[in-house]
Amino acid sequence: MKTKKEIVSIIDTLKELYPDAECSLNYQKDYELLFSVRLAAQCTDARVNLVTPALFARYPTLEAFAQADVDEVGEYVHSTGFWRAKARDMVAAAKMLVEEYDGKVPDNMEDLLRLPGVGRKTANLILGDIYGKEGYVCDTHCIRITGRLGITDGSKDPVKVEMQLRKCIPPEESNNFCHRMVLHGRAVCMARNPQCGSCPLATLCTYGKTAQGNG
């Protein structure tokens, strides 16, 4: 596992590499991000961004989503895969937000997890991006790269990885750190053929030290 000094160096290097640590999903309203994250399950953010403009134009308010026909919503999101479950969750979540939360996406983990289709990854993203709170978003990139770096123990369990990150990544850095994990995972530290030879984090990385010259 990494020392506090090494963690700081990793965070600082990531800031230099990716100064603009932002979510790649396009949205204007809090619930639009919530629904976009749901659509992004087993789908690329780029594909979701192609789908949501028409979806959000058809249902311009949360109330419109709450009253929507699930099958019609499904037609809009069909290309994201698993569209039946996604459409059902969005409509059900919209109804709950309107009926129980005055049309506002909750600002705490407990209430967010009550919403249909919302797990800890989505909840953490909402807390970080919408409310500026700590948000440890453990998606596939974050899980893979923190394991390779040696920040976590290599577990593939998102909850275990989140709990390990909470112990070493400062809360105020958590949201941007996880966004930078995604950017680094797409640009350098891919699942297959990671570019260890050209990675600025290689000297701080457990995997990179062993793979140097072979990546």
N, C-alpha and C positions, 0 to 999 in steps of 0.2 A: 504494500500500500504506500501511497505517496505521503511525503512530509508536507507540513503546512507551507514551507518555502517553495516546494515543487508545485504545489497546487496554485500558489500565487503566480508563479512563472508561467504555468499553463494558461491561466486566465488572462494574464497580460499579453501573452503571445496571440491568443485567440482574438483579443480586442484589436491588436494590430492588423491581423489578417482579415477580420470581418468587423469593421467599425460600425456598420449598420446592421445590427442584430434585430431583424424584424421577422415577424411571421410572414410567410409567403402566400398565405391565403388572403384574398381581397374581401373586404367587408367595410360597412359604414356604421352598422348598428350592433349592439352587443349580441343580440340573438342571431344575427347573421353569421358572426364568427362561430357561435355555438353550433349552428346547423352546418356550416362549412366544414368544421372539424369532424362532425358525424359523417359527412359525405366523403371525407378524405380517408376513412377506414378502408384499407385494401385498395386504395386508389391514389393517384398522384395529385399533388396540390395543383399542378398545371391543368389537369383535367377538370378538377373541381372549379377552378377559376373560369373555365369555359362554360360551365353549366349554370353557375349561380346568377349571372346577370339576368337571364330570362326567367329563372326561378323567382328571384326577388322582385322582378318587375311584375310578374303574374300575381304574387302575393306580397304587396308592398308594406303590409303591417303585420304585426304579430297576431292581431285578431283575425286577419285574413288567413293566416296559416292555421289558426285554431279551428276555423270553419271549413278548411279545405277538404276536398275529397282525396283520400289517400291514394287511390289509383291514378288520379290526375297528377298529383305530386310525383308519383312514381314515373310518369311519362317524362317529366322534366329531368329527373335524376337517373334515368335508366342506364346511361353510359358509365356511371360511376361504379356499377356493380352492386350486388346485394340490395337492389333498389327497393324491393318491397319492405324489408326491415328498416331501411333508412327513411323511407317515406312515412312509415307507420310511427317511427320514433319521433320524427320532426313534428308531425301533427299532434301527437300525444304530449310532447314537451311543450308545444305552443299552448295547448289547452291548460296545462298545469301552470305555466307562467302567467297566463291571463287570470286564471281562477284563484290561484293561491299566492302569487307573488306580485300582484298589481302590474303585470306586464314587464317586470324587470328581472333580468338574469341575476340570480343570487350572487352574493359576494363572499360566500364561505363554502368550504368543502362539503360539509354535511348536507346542506340544502342542494348544492349542485349535484351530488351523487343520487339524490332522489329523482332527478329528471330522467325520463326514458332515454336510453342510449348514451348516457354520460357515465364515463368511468374516471378513474383518477387522472389519466393523462389529459383528457379534455378539461376536467375541473382545474387542474394545475395551469393549463394554458389560459383559461378564462381568468383565473385569479391574477396571473402575471400580466397578460396583455390588456385586459379590460380595467383591472383595478389596481395595477401596479404593486401587487403583493408578491410574496415569494411564490414561485411556481416551478416545481421540478418536473418538467415534462419528459418522461422517459419513453421516448419512441424508439424505433429500431436503430436509428443512428446513434442516439445517446447511449443506449444500452451497449451497442457494439464498441463504440469509441472509448467510452469510459472504462470498459473492460480491457481493451487493448492498452490504453494508457497506464492502467494499474491503479486508477482512482477507485474502481470497484473491484470486486473479487472475480469478475467474469460471469456472474450470474446472469441468466437470461430472463429472470423473473422481474417484471417492471416494478412491482411493489418493493422487492428486496433492493433493487438498484436505487429506487427513489430514497429509501430509508438510509442507504449508505451515503448517497449524495448529500442528504440533509445533515450528515455529520461532518462533512468536510467542505462543501461549497457554501460560502456565506449567503444568507437569504437574499440580500440585496443584489447579489450577482446571479442568482439562480435562473431567473427567466431568460436573461440575455445569454447566459452560458449555454442553456439548452438549445436556444435558437442557433447559436454558433456551432453546436455539435451537428445540427442538421446541415448547415452550410458546409462544414468541413467534411461531413460524410458524403456529400454530393460531389465536392470538388477534388478531394484528396484521399480520404480514408474510406474508400468504397468497400463494400462487403467482399467483393472479389478483386484481386489485384490492387490492393492499396498502394499508393505511391509513396512508400516509406523513404525512398532515396531522395525525394525532393520535399519531404514534409518538414516544416520548421519545428514540429513538435517531436521529431524522431529521437533527439537526445534525452527527452523527458519521458519517453514512451517505453514501457516494458516490452511490448510487441515490436516496436520500431528498432530497439537496440539489437534484438535477435535477428530481425529481418533486414537490417540495413544492407543495402546492396542487392537484396533479393526481391524487393517490393515492386 
